[in-house]
Amino acid sequence: MRLKPGALLRFYSLCGILIQGSQGQFPLTQNVTVVEGGTANLTCRVDQNDNTSLQWSNPAQQTLYFDDKKALRDNRIELVRASWHELSISVSDVSLSDEGQYTCSLFTMPVKTSKAFLTVLGVPEKPQITGFTSPVMEGERMQITCKTSGSKPAADIRWFKNDKEVKDVKYLKEEDANRKTFTVSSTLDFLVDRSDDGAVLSCRVDHESLNSTPQIAMQVLEIHYTPLVKIISSNSWPEEGQSIVLTCESKGKPVPEPVLWTKDGGELPDPERMVVNGRVLSISFLNKTDNGTYRCEAKNPIGRNSTEYVLIVHDPNAFAGKTGPDHALIGGIVAVVVFVTLCSIILLGRYLARHKGTYLTNEAKGAEDAPDADTAIINAEGSQVNAEEKKEYFI
């Protein structure tokens, strides 16, 4: 059959319009990240579509859906929405093997495609702490390891002692047999101290698949140590006739046995006045014979320790004499003050008498030629230069 020239021209024009219209059609997709075991939603949109079919295919190039028709028998894959402008599907119970590049195809001339990469996060397993022993003796070295497997990408492990992070740790990352996930471990190595007793060691695993809720494994430290001993006295200045109470404080783990009190390396010499009640030693009616070194000793299965207290009983009368006023010193000070005062009075008297005599003598000398006393004094002062021999002093 031959087409007329006019019909052939109209056919070519129609094909040109279809091709020109298809050039403005592009499928749009987005990359998707999902946690292993979750559900991934893959969406392909076309803003301009003239009834052209859409298709989703997996990384193996197997067709999953062609428009609203399911092509692959997989109960995990379901249709969410199908229209000329959108084809959305969901993949439930996602596994690590589902990871890869998915393709949305728009069947224009030529076919246009858009890629969406599906990333599957491997959830780390609950961490396990190994190498932990309890109890531990003070001064021993503890080396414990926290490990978690199945993370993708590799998880981060941090150690905490109570609420403070421990920085000096050893971190190790290994690829699992599936070559997709990782096993990570962190080792904490330190010398234990009695201050560590009761401390909480926490291994914390952080990973983007955990939604800011880290996985934590914990262990509580139990440290055994020898007793720490201290004696507390009830009287800071014991005197004869008084009483004193000495308390022996001992702290250790396990709890120390009842303490042992001794005096100068032997037993307490006077059990009637020196009474031991548990950790307390009470001594009544103190006297000079009680002076000496008192020792308190405590022990537990780890070891023993002791401390000493030197008791000095004071004489209350001697103490009062030392603290009373020094009468001899006060008497000496008073004598010095009286002596200085008397000397000052004598010197002042001599000074006043001397100047009074000079005044009277000068007045007498000037009275011979002067009509009054004032003139006599003036005349006497003027004549002193030439008549030094006429001065007269009265003492």
Summary of the structure (lengths in Angstrom):
residues: 395
radius of gyration: 55.3
end to end distance: 175.6
largest distance: 185.7
contacts: 1091
relative contact order: 0.07
helix: 23%
strand: 41%
